[in-house]
Every structure is written in C-alpha cells, then in structure tokens.
C-alpha cells in the first residue's frame, strides 16, 4: 500500500497538486474531492482489483504498453470476472461522466498508478480502450 501512496503522491506533484486529504485541502469546503460518480461500490471494487493488482507502481517494468497489461488480465483471470469488469466499465461510461470524474475514479478511488493522460490520452478514451481490450 505504501508504494501505491508514493505513486499517487508523485502523480499529484507532477500535476501540481499537494496530495492532501479532502479534510486538509485549502478548498475542502467549496470543492468536492474524488467523490464525483455515484457508482455502486461493486463497480469500484472491480476497478480496484484491476488497478491495484495489474496497474501497480511497477506495472511499467512488466511492459511499456498498458493495453498488454489488460490483455494479460483478460487471459489470466476467470472469464466471469473479466466480463463483470467490462460491464462495470460500460456502466460507468454510460452514466456520462466528465473527464475529471473518470480520472478521480481510476486514479484516486481505484488507486491505479497508470495515468493515461501522461500518454496524451483522455480518460474516456482509456475507459473505452479497456472495454475493447477485455472483449
């Protein structure tokens, strides 16, 4: 867990943030933090498993292509789990979230260390690519 926190602290600093909990933030009273989507807990848990087990702090040592990690997930996990995750991601996208909501879900709630924005990719594109890779 410490490595994931370090990953998020580095990402936060890279984007100019100070990575404080909402209760310590200067804007805590006027800006909601990381709780944008009304997604069911089960959807977050499925994303958390993918993010923490496959997109951990050392994911880039295993492959340079994040899609390859999704392929590994698809090929090594039970088909029911893969399908449940794909459906969960589709549900999230069908709710019409904003880019910052998707970023909060993937990076903050699921605690992924891969930020597709660093590769010039919008979060909505990343979520669609995840769906395609899980087919």
C-alpha positions in Angstrom: 0.0 0.0 0.0 2.9 2.4 0.7 4.1 2.1 -2.9 0.7 3.0 -4.2 0.6 6.0 -2.0 4.0 7.0 -3.2 2.8 6.6 -6.8 -0.1 8.8 -6.2 2.0 11.4 -4.3 4.4 11.5 -7.3 1.5 11.8 -9.7 -0.1 14.5 -7.7 3.2 16.5 -7.5 3.7 16.1 -11.2 0.3 17.7 -11.9 1.0 20.5 -9.4 -1.1 19.1 -6.5 -0.1 18.7 -3.0 -1.9 15.4 -2.4 -3.7 16.3 0.8 -6.8 14.5 2.0 -10.0 16.5 1.4 -10.2 17.4 5.1 -6.8 19.1 4.9 -7.3 20.8 1.5 -7.4 24.5 1.2 -10.6 24.1 -0.9 -12.2 21.4 1.2 -15.3 23.5 1.9 -16.0 24.5 -1.6 -14.7 21.8 -3.9 -15.8 18.1 -3.7 -12.9 15.7 -3.7 -12.8 12.4 -5.5 -16.5 11.6 -4.9 -18.0 12.7 -8.2 -19.6 9.5 -9.5 -22.5 7.8 -7.8 -21.2 4.4 -8.9 -22.1 1.4 -6.9 -19.4 0.0 -4.6 -19.2 -3.2 -6.6 -18.1 -1.2 -9.7 -15.3 0.5 -7.8 -14.2 -2.9 -6.3 -13.8 -4.4 -9.7 -11.8 -1.5 -10.9 -9.7 -1.5 -7.7 -8.8 -5.1 -8.3 -7.6 -4.4 -11.8 -5.8 -1.2 -10.8 -4.1 -2.5 -7.7 -3.2 -6.0 -9.0 -2.2 -5.0 -12.5 -1.6 -1.3 -12.7 0.6 -1.1 -9.5 3.6 1.1 -9.1 5.8 -1.3 -11.1 3.4 -2.0 -14.0 5.7 -0.3 -16.4 8.6 -2.8 -15.6 6.4 -5.6 -16.9 5.5 -3.9 -20.3 5.6 -0.5 -21.8 2.1 -1.0 -23.3 -0.8 -0.7 -20.9 -3.1 -2.5 -23.3 -0.8 -5.5 -22.9 -1.5 -5.5 -19.2 -5.2 -5.6 -19.9 -4.6 -8.5 -22.3 -2.7 -10.3 -19.5 -5.7 -9.6 -17.2 -8.2 -10.9 -19.7 -6.1 -14.1 -20.4 -5.2 -14.9 -16.8 -8.4 -14.1 -14.8 -11.6 -16.1 -14.8 -13.9 -15.2 -17.7 -16.7 -14.2 -15.4 -14.5 -11.7 -13.6 -13.3 -10.2 -16.9 -16.9 -9.9 -18.2 -18.1 -8.3 -14.9 -15.3 -5.8 -15.1 -16.1 -5.0 -18.7 -19.8 -4.5 -17.8 -18.8 -2.3 -14.8 -16.7 0.0 -17.1 -19.5 0.2 -19.6 -21.9 1.3 -16.8 -19.5 4.0 -15.7 -19.2 5.4 -19.2 -23.0 5.2 -19.8 -23.5 7.5 -16.9 -21.9 10.3 -18.9 -19.1 11.2 -16.5 -16.8 14.2 -17.1 -13.1 13.6 -17.7 -12.1 14.7 -14.2 -14.7 12.3 -12.7 -13.2 9.4 -14.7 -9.7 10.4 -13.5 -10.8 10.5 -9.9 -12.4 7.1 -10.2 -9.4 5.4 -11.9 -6.5 7.2 -10.1 -8.0 8.1 -6.7 -10.7 5.6 -5.9 -9.3 2.6 -7.7 -5.7 3.7 -6.9 -4.2 2.9 -10.3 -0.6 4.0 -10.9 -1.1 4.3 -14.7 -2.4 7.8 -15.7 -3.3 7.7 -19.4 -3.2 11.5 -19.5 0.6 11.3 -19.3 0.4 9.5 -22.6 -1.8 12.2 -24.1 -4.9 10.1 -23.8 -8.3 11.4 -22.4 -9.7 9.3 -19.6 -12.8 8.5 -21.6 -10.7 7.1 -24.4 -8.8 5.0 -21.8 -12.0 3.6 -20.4 -13.2 2.7 -23.9 -9.8 1.0 -24.7 -10.1 -1.0 -21.5 -13.6 -2.2 -22.7 -12.2 -3.2 -26.1 -9.2 -5.0 -24.6 -11.4 -7.0 -22.4 -13.6 -8.4 -25.2 
